Amino acid sequence: MMKVVLPELGEGITKATVSYWFYKDGEKVNRNDDLVELTTDKTTFNLPSPCTGVISEIMYSEGDSVDVGQTLAVINEA
């Protein structure tokens, strides 16, 4: 089980907003595939999957605000 965590964003940015999930619960994802699009006050970026596996749980919905260090999703590694 691998937790997908919102990493440090630098420049005093402490949170991001989930814009779009490229996958849904139960779908297979490959390592380095774009998993989720996030936005901050300064930029929009895609966070890649840290591993290959099946998404077992997405913790935040599109439009939700997430603090740095929070778990965005859980992937069961394959």
Biopython code that builds the backbone (N, CA, C, O; Angstrom):
import numpy as np
from Bio.PDB.StructureBuilder import StructureBuilder

atoms = [
    (1, "MET", "N", (0.849, -1.181, 0.000)),
    (1, "MET", "CA", (0.000, 0.000, 0.000)),
    (1, "MET", "C", (0.895, 1.244, 0.000)),
    (1, "MET", "O", (1.766, 1.394, 0.856)),
    (2, "MET", "N", (0.671, 2.113, -0.953)),
    (2, "MET", "CA", (1.457, 3.337, -1.078)),
    (2, "MET", "C", (0.519, 4.537, -0.931)),
    (2, "MET", "O", (-0.500, 4.641, -1.614)),
    (3, "LYS", "N", (0.891, 5.438, -0.021)),
    (3, "LYS", "CA", (0.119, 6.676, 0.141)),
    (3, "LYS", "C", (0.671, 7.731, -0.806)),
    (3, "LYS", "O", (1.884, 7.909, -0.915)),
    (4, "VAL", "N", (-0.223, 8.423, -1.484)),
    (4, "VAL", "CA", (0.150, 9.545, -2.352)),
    (4, "VAL", "C", (-0.040, 10.811, -1.522)),
    (4, "VAL", "O", (-1.164, 11.167, -1.169)),
    (5, "VAL", "N", (1.062, 11.485, -1.215)),
    (5, "VAL", "CA", (1.054, 12.619, -0.300)),
    (5, "VAL", "C", (1.351, 13.909, -1.059)),
    (5, "VAL", "O", (2.187, 13.924, -1.962)),
    (6, "LEU", "N", (0.666, 14.987, -0.692)),
    (6, "LEU", "CA", (0.968, 16.291, -1.287)),
    (6, "LEU", "C", (2.345, 16.733, -0.795)),
    (6, "LEU", "O", (2.533, 16.947, 0.403)),
    (7, "PRO", "N", (3.314, 16.874, -1.714)),
    (7, "PRO", "CA", (4.678, 17.209, -1.299)),
    (7, "PRO", "C", (4.832, 18.680, -0.927)),
    (7, "PRO", "O", (3.930, 19.487, -1.150)),
    (8, "GLU", "N", (5.989, 19.013, -0.358)),
    (8, "GLU", "CA", (6.331, 20.410, -0.110)),
    (8, "GLU", "C", (6.278, 21.160, -1.442)),
    (8, "GLU", "O", (6.747, 20.659, -2.464)),
    (9, "LEU", "N", (5.709, 22.350, -1.420)),
    (9, "LEU", "CA", (5.529, 23.102, -2.655)),
    (9, "LEU", "C", (6.452, 24.302, -2.759)),
    (9, "LEU", "O", (6.539, 24.928, -3.815)),
    (10, "GLY", "N", (7.152, 24.635, -1.660)),
    (10, "GLY", "CA", (8.105, 25.738, -1.680)),
    (10, "GLY", "C", (7.439, 27.097, -1.628)),
    (10, "GLY", "O", (6.214, 27.209, -1.679)),
    (11, "GLU", "N", (8.261, 28.127, -1.525)),
    (11, "GLU", "CA", (7.831, 29.531, -1.555)),
    (11, "GLU", "C", (6.703, 29.841, -0.580)),
    (11, "GLU", "O", (5.877, 30.712, -0.851)),
    (12, "GLY", "N", (6.657, 29.145, 0.544)),
    (12, "GLY", "CA", (5.651, 29.413, 1.563)),
    (12, "GLY", "C", (4.257, 28.920, 1.220)),
    (12, "GLY", "O", (3.297, 29.270, 1.907)),
    (13, "ILE", "N", (4.122, 28.115, 0.172)),
    (13, "ILE", "CA", (2.816, 27.577, -0.209)),
    (13, "ILE", "C", (2.505, 26.384, 0.686)),
    (13, "ILE", "O", (3.295, 25.443, 0.771)),
    (14, "THR", "N", (1.359, 26.423, 1.351)),
    (14, "THR", "CA", (1.031, 25.390, 2.325)),
    (14, "THR", "C", (-0.143, 24.513, 1.916)),
    (14, "THR", "O", (-0.451, 23.536, 2.599)),
    (15, "LYS", "N", (-0.809, 24.852, 0.799)),
    (15, "LYS", "CA", (-1.952, 24.038, 0.370)),
    (15, "LYS", "C", (-2.143, 24.149, -1.128)),
    (15, "LYS", "O", (-1.625, 25.057, -1.779)),
    (16, "ALA", "N", (-2.902, 23.201, -1.658)),
    (16, "ALA", "CA", (-3.252, 23.183, -3.071)),
    (16, "ALA", "C", (-4.701, 22.719, -3.190)),
    (16, "ALA", "O", (-5.253, 22.132, -2.260)),
    (17, "THR", "N", (-5.302, 22.986, -4.331)),
    (17, "THR", "CA", (-6.670, 22.571, -4.598)),
    (17, "THR", "C", (-6.667, 21.478, -5.662)),
    (17, "THR", "O", (-5.987, 21.595, -6.682)),
    (18, "VAL", "N", (-7.429, 20.419, -5.416)),
    (18, "VAL", "CA", (-7.559, 19.341, -6.398)),
    (18, "VAL", "C", (-8.396, 19.861, -7.560)),
    (18, "VAL", "O", (-9.548, 20.256, -7.379)),
    (19, "SER", "N", (-7.809, 19.859, -8.756)),
    (19, "SER", "CA", (-8.517, 20.319, -9.947)),
    (19, "SER", "C", (-9.178, 19.170, -10.689)),
    (19, "SER", "O", (-10.332, 19.263, -11.109)),
    (20, "TYR", "N", (-8.414, 18.066, -10.847)),
    (20, "TYR", "CA", (-8.910, 16.979, -11.687)),
    (20, "TYR", "C", (-8.187, 15.680, -11.364)),
    (20, "TYR", "O", (-6.959, 15.660, -11.271)),
    (21, "TRP", "N", (-8.926, 14.611, -11.196)),
    (21, "TRP", "CA", (-8.352, 13.271, -11.051)),
    (21, "TRP", "C", (-8.338, 12.612, -12.421)),
    (21, "TRP", "O", (-9.362, 12.580, -13.104)),
    (22, "PHE", "N", (-7.194, 12.090, -12.828)),
    (22, "PHE", "CA", (-7.081, 11.399, -14.111)),
    (22, "PHE", "C", (-7.576, 9.956, -14.024)),
    (22, "PHE", "O", (-7.839, 9.331, -15.052)),
    (23, "TYR", "N", (-7.706, 9.421, -12.808)),
    (23, "TYR", "CA", (-8.155, 8.053, -12.566)),
    (23, "TYR", "C", (-9.211, 8.055, -11.472)),
    (23, "TYR", "O", (-9.371, 9.035, -10.745)),
    (24, "LYS", "N", (-9.938, 6.928, -11.367)),
    (24, "LYS", "CA", (-10.962, 6.768, -10.336)),
    (24, "LYS", "C", (-10.585, 5.596, -9.434)),
    (24, "LYS", "O", (-9.700, 4.808, -9.768)),
    (25, "ASP", "N", (-11.265, 5.484, -8.281)),
    (25, "ASP", "CA", (-11.090, 4.326, -7.400)),
    (25, "ASP", "C", (-11.250, 3.047, -8.212)),
    (25, "ASP", "O", (-12.155, 2.933, -9.038)),
    (26, "GLY", "N", (-10.355, 2.082, -7.967)),
    (26, "GLY", "CA", (-10.458, 0.791, -8.627)),
    (26, "GLY", "C", (-9.739, 0.699, -9.965)),
    (26, "GLY", "O", (-9.630, -0.388, -10.533)),
    (27, "GLU", "N", (-9.249, 1.816, -10.473)),
    (27, "GLU", "CA", (-8.558, 1.801, -11.756)),
    (27, "GLU", "C", (-7.067, 1.559, -11.566)),
    (27, "GLU", "O", (-6.482, 1.941, -10.553)),
    (28, "LYS", "N", (-6.458, 0.908, -12.576)),
    (28, "LYS", "CA", (-5.020, 0.634, -12.558)),
    (28, "LYS", "C", (-4.283, 1.878, -13.040)),
    (28, "LYS", "O", (-4.710, 2.552, -13.978)),
    (29, "VAL", "N", (-3.172, 2.161, -12.380)),
    (29, "VAL", "CA", (-2.328, 3.301, -12.736)),
    (29, "VAL", "C", (-0.882, 2.814, -12.812)),
    (29, "VAL", "O", (-0.478, 1.931, -12.056)),
    (30, "ASN", "N", (-0.116, 3.387, -13.716)),
    (30, "ASN", "CA", (1.295, 3.041, -13.857)),
    (30, "ASN", "C", (2.161, 4.096, -13.186)),
    (30, "ASN", "O", (1.784, 5.264, -13.092)),
    (31, "ARG", "N", (3.332, 3.661, -12.721)),
    (31, "ARG", "CA", (4.291, 4.582, -12.114)),
    (31, "ARG", "C", (4.561, 5.736, -13.080)),
    (31, "ARG", "O", (4.764, 5.520, -14.275)),
    (32, "ASN", "N", (4.561, 6.951, -12.557)),
    (32, "ASN", "CA", (4.831, 8.203, -13.280)),
    (32, "ASN", "C", (3.704, 8.669, -14.188)),
    (32, "ASN", "O", (3.851, 9.696, -14.850)),
    (33, "ASP", "N", (2.573, 7.947, -14.246)),
    (33, "ASP", "CA", (1.399, 8.475, -14.957)),
    (33, "ASP", "C", (0.872, 9.671, -14.176)),
    (33, "ASP", "O", (0.927, 9.680, -12.947)),
    (34, "ASP", "N", (0.364, 10.677, -14.874)),
    (34, "ASP", "CA", (-0.283, 11.794, -14.187)),
    (34, "ASP", "C", (-1.476, 11.260, -13.419)),
    (34, "ASP", "O", (-2.356, 10.622, -13.998)),
    (35, "LEU", "N", (-1.509, 11.514, -12.126)),
    (35, "LEU", "CA", (-2.552, 10.989, -11.255)),
    (35, "LEU", "C", (-3.605, 12.044, -10.937)),
    (35, "LEU", "O", (-4.806, 11.780, -10.996)),
    (36, "VAL", "N", (-3.133, 13.250, -10.597)),
    (36, "VAL", "CA", (-4.046, 14.311, -10.187)),
    (36, "VAL", "C", (-3.468, 15.669, -10.596)),
    (36, "VAL", "O", (-2.259, 15.892, -10.538)),
    (37, "GLU", "N", (-4.364, 16.569, -11.012)),
    (37, "GLU", "CA", (-3.963, 17.948, -11.312)),
    (37, "GLU", "C", (-4.300, 18.804, -10.097)),
    (37, "GLU", "O", (-5.399, 18.722, -9.549)),
    (38, "LEU", "N", (-3.337, 19.626, -9.686)),
    (38, "LEU", "CA", (-3.486, 20.477, -8.506)),
    (38, "LEU", "C", (-3.194, 21.924, -8.875)),
    (38, "LEU", "O", (-2.401, 22.197, -9.777)),
    (39, "THR", "N", (-3.838, 22.846, -8.175)),
    (39, "THR", "CA", (-3.580, 24.264, -8.395)),
    (39, "THR", "C", (-3.241, 24.937, -7.077)),
    (39, "THR", "O", (-3.743, 24.560, -6.019)),
    (40, "THR", "N", (-2.370, 25.952, -7.165)),
    (40, "THR", "CA", (-2.060, 26.815, -6.025)),
    (40, "THR", "C", (-2.319, 28.244, -6.477)),
    (40, "THR", "O", (-2.790, 28.478, -7.590)),
    (41, "ASP", "N", (-2.007, 29.199, -5.606)),
    (41, "ASP", "CA", (-2.157, 30.603, -5.983)),
    (41, "ASP", "C", (-1.266, 30.966, -7.158)),
    (41, "ASP", "O", (-1.562, 31.901, -7.901)),
    (42, "LYS", "N", (-0.164, 30.222, -7.329)),
    (42, "LYS", "CA", (0.842, 30.608, -8.314)),
    (42, "LYS", "C", (0.922, 29.720, -9.541)),
    (42, "LYS", "O", (1.412, 30.163, -10.580)),
    (43, "THR", "N", (0.452, 28.464, -9.455)),
    (43, "THR", "CA", (0.664, 27.544, -10.571)),
    (43, "THR", "C", (-0.348, 26.404, -10.584)),
    (43, "THR", "O", (-1.071, 26.178, -9.614)),
    (44, "THR", "N", (-0.379, 25.693, -11.707)),
    (44, "THR", "CA", (-1.119, 24.445, -11.852)),
    (44, "THR", "C", (-0.108, 23.373, -12.227)),
    (44, "THR", "O", (0.750, 23.599, -13.080)),
    (45, "PHE", "N", (-0.201, 22.201, -11.592)),
    (45, "PHE", "CA", (0.750, 21.142, -11.889)),
    (45, "PHE", "C", (0.096, 19.777, -11.735)),
    (45, "PHE", "O", (-0.925, 19.636, -11.062)),
    (46, "ASN", "N", (0.701, 18.766, -12.372)),
    (46, "ASN", "CA", (0.238, 17.389, -12.252)),
    (46, "ASN", "C", (1.156, 16.637, -11.309)),
    (46, "ASN", "O", (2.376, 16.784, -11.367)),
    (47, "LEU", "N", (0.567, 15.832, -10.443)),
    (47, "LEU", "CA", (1.329, 14.989, -9.534)),
    (47, "LEU", "C", (1.309, 13.570, -10.093)),
    (47, "LEU", "O", (0.231, 13.005, -10.282)),
    (48, "PRO", "N", (2.488, 12.973, -10.364)),
    (48, "PRO", "CA", (2.522, 11.628, -10.926)),
    (48, "PRO", "C", (2.318, 10.549, -9.867)),
    (48, "PRO", "O", (2.516, 10.773, -8.673)),
    (49, "SER", "N", (1.921, 9.383, -10.338)),
    (49, "SER", "CA", (1.777, 8.233, -9.451)),
    (49, "SER", "C", (3.162, 7.765, -8.997)),
    (49, "SER", "O", (4.072, 7.654, -9.818)),
    (50, "PRO", "N", (3.332, 7.489, -7.700)),
    (50, "PRO", "CA", (4.632, 7.040, -7.197)),
    (50, "PRO", "C", (4.914, 5.560, -7.463)),
    (50, "PRO", "O", (6.031, 5.091, -7.247)),
    (51, "CYS", "N", (3.886, 4.815, -7.938)),
    (51, "CYS", "CA", (4.056, 3.386, -8.162)),
    (51, "CYS", "C", (3.011, 2.876, -9.150)),
    (51, "CYS", "O", (2.080, 3.594, -9.517)),
    (52, "THR", "N", (3.181, 1.629, -9.572)),
    (52, "THR", "CA", (2.173, 0.955, -10.388)),
    (52, "THR", "C", (1.259, 0.176, -9.454)),
    (52, "THR", "O", (1.727, -0.477, -8.522)),
    (53, "GLY", "N", (-0.043, 0.244, -9.704)),
    (53, "GLY", "CA", (-0.984, -0.481, -8.873)),
    (53, "GLY", "C", (-2.418, -0.070, -9.159)),
    (53, "GLY", "O", (-2.717, 0.512, -10.202)),
    (54, "VAL", "N", (-3.300, -0.380, -8.216)),
    (54, "VAL", "CA", (-4.722, -0.057, -8.334)),
    (54, "VAL", "C", (-5.076, 0.963, -7.257)),
    (54, "VAL", "O", (-4.722, 0.793, -6.090)),
    (55, "ILE", "N", (-5.766, 2.005, -7.651)),
    (55, "ILE", "CA", (-6.176, 3.035, -6.688)),
    (55, "ILE", "C", (-7.254, 2.446, -5.783)),
    (55, "ILE", "O", (-8.328, 2.067, -6.248)),
    (56, "SER", "N", (-6.957, 2.374, -4.491)),
    (56, "SER", "CA", (-7.928, 1.797, -3.561)),
    (56, "SER", "C", (-8.805, 2.865, -2.912)),
    (56, "SER", "O", (-9.941, 2.588, -2.526)),
    (57, "GLU", "N", (-8.277, 4.089, -2.792)),
    (57, "GLU", "CA", (-9.089, 5.148, -2.170)),
    (57, "GLU", "C", (-8.560, 6.525, -2.554)),
    (57, "GLU", "O", (-7.366, 6.805, -2.447)),
    (58, "ILE", "N", (-9.473, 7.371, -3.002)),
    (58, "ILE", "CA", (-9.168, 8.781, -3.246)),
    (58, "ILE", "C", (-9.751, 9.558, -2.073)),
    (58, "ILE", "O", (-10.947, 9.471, -1.798)),
    (59, "MET", "N", (-8.908, 10.313, -1.386)),
    (59, "MET", "CA", (-9.308, 10.969, -0.145)),
    (59, "MET", "C", (-9.987, 12.334, -0.341)),
    (59, "MET", "O", (-10.776, 12.763, 0.500)),
    (60, "TYR", "N", (-9.679, 13.008, -1.445)),
    (60, "TYR", "CA", (-10.209, 14.346, -1.674)),
    (60, "TYR", "C", (-10.880, 14.416, -3.037)),
    (60, "TYR", "O", (-10.423, 13.805, -4.003)),
    (61, "SER", "N", (-11.966, 15.165, -3.098)),
    (61, "SER", "CA", (-12.699, 15.347, -4.347)),
    (61, "SER", "C", (-12.189, 16.576, -5.086)),
    (61, "SER", "O", (-11.501, 17.421, -4.514)),
    (62, "GLU", "N", (-12.537, 16.661, -6.360)),
    (62, "GLU", "CA", (-12.195, 17.847, -7.143)),
    (62, "GLU", "C", (-12.811, 19.072, -6.481)),
    (62, "GLU", "O", (-13.987, 19.067, -6.116)),
    (63, "GLY", "N", (-12.009, 20.117, -6.331)),
    (63, "GLY", "CA", (-12.453, 21.338, -5.672)),
    (63, "GLY", "C", (-12.042, 21.425, -4.218)),
    (63, "GLY", "O", (-12.111, 22.501, -3.623)),
    (64, "ASP", "N", (-11.612, 20.308, -3.627)),
    (64, "ASP", "CA", (-11.186, 20.299, -2.226)),
    (64, "ASP", "C", (-9.798, 20.911, -2.071)),
    (64, "ASP", "O", (-8.953, 20.789, -2.958)),
    (65, "SER", "N", (-9.573, 21.564, -0.944)),
    (65, "SER", "CA", (-8.274, 22.121, -0.593)),
    (65, "SER", "C", (-7.525, 21.103, 0.263)),
    (65, "SER", "O", (-8.094, 20.504, 1.176)),
    (66, "VAL", "N", (-6.228, 20.913, -0.050)),
    (66, "VAL", "CA", (-5.411, 19.913, 0.633)),
    (66, "VAL", "C", (-4.159, 20.583, 1.181)),
    (66, "VAL", "O", (-3.500, 21.344, 0.472)),
    (67, "ASP", "N", (-3.826, 20.303, 2.444)),
    (67, "ASP", "CA", (-2.613, 20.832, 3.051)),
    (67, "ASP", "C", (-1.411, 19.971, 2.669)),
    (67, "ASP", "O", (-1.540, 18.765, 2.463)),
    (68, "VAL", "N", (-0.247, 20.602, 2.576)),
    (68, "VAL", "CA", (1.005, 19.877, 2.336)),
    (68, "VAL", "C", (1.146, 18.780, 3.386)),
    (68, "VAL", "O", (0.900, 19.010, 4.570)),
    (69, "GLY", "N", (1.543, 17.588, 2.946)),
    (69, "GLY", "CA", (1.714, 16.461, 3.852)),
    (69, "GLY", "C", (0.496, 15.571, 3.992)),
    (69, "GLY", "O", (0.603, 14.468, 4.528)),
    (70, "GLN", "N", (-0.668, 16.023, 3.520)),
    (70, "GLN", "CA", (-1.887, 15.222, 3.599)),
    (70, "GLN", "C", (-1.874, 14.130, 2.530)),
    (70, "GLN", "O", (-1.280, 14.298, 1.465)),
    (71, "THR", "N", (-2.537, 13.007, 2.827)),
    (71, "THR", "CA", (-2.648, 11.904, 1.881)),
    (71, "THR", "C", (-3.774, 12.194, 0.900)),
    (71, "THR", "O", (-4.919, 12.416, 1.293)),
    (72, "LEU", "N", (-3.425, 12.189, -0.396)),
    (72, "LEU", "CA", (-4.409, 12.430, -1.459)),
    (72, "LEU", "C", (-5.143, 11.154, -1.866)),
    (72, "LEU", "O", (-6.345, 11.166, -2.132)),
    (73, "ALA", "N", (-4.389, 10.051, -1.908)),
    (73, "ALA", "CA", (-4.953, 8.770, -2.343)),
    (73, "ALA", "C", (-4.090, 7.636, -1.816)),
    (73, "ALA", "O", (-2.971, 7.845, -1.349)),
    (74, "VAL", "N", (-4.643, 6.425, -1.904)),
    (74, "VAL", "CA", (-3.906, 5.211, -1.534)),
    (74, "VAL", "C", (-3.919, 4.275, -2.738)),
    (74, "VAL", "O", (-4.961, 4.053, -3.356)),
    (75, "ILE", "N", (-2.745, 3.729, -3.064)),
    (75, "ILE", "CA", (-2.608, 2.810, -4.200)),
    (75, "ILE", "C", (-2.111, 1.471, -3.660)),
    (75, "ILE", "O", (-1.136, 1.410, -2.910)),
    (76, "ASN", "N", (-2.804, 0.394, -4.060)),
    (76, "ASN", "CA", (-2.338, -0.959, -3.744)),
    (76, "ASN", "C", (-1.344, -1.341, -4.829)),
    (76, "ASN", "O", (-1.715, -1.510, -5.991)),
    (77, "GLU", "N", (-0.090, -1.476, -4.447)),
    (77, "GLU", "CA", (0.969, -1.737, -5.419)),
    (77, "GLU", "C", (0.797, -3.099, -6.074)),
    (77, "GLU", "O", (0.382, -4.071, -5.443)),
    (78, "ALA", "N", (1.133, -3.138, -7.367)),
    (78, "ALA", "CA", (1.030, -4.399, -8.130)),
    (78, "ALA", "C", (2.408, -4.987, -8.334)),
    (78, "ALA", "O", (2.543, -6.044, -8.950)),
]
sb = StructureBuilder()
sb.init_structure("model")
sb.init_model(0)
sb.init_chain("A")
sb.init_seg("    ")
for serial, (resi, resn, name, xyz) in enumerate(atoms, 1):
    if name == "N":
        sb.init_residue(resn, " ", resi, " ")
    sb.init_atom(name, np.array(xyz, "f"), 0.0, 1.0, " ", f" {name:<3s}", serial, name[0])
structure = sb.get_structure()
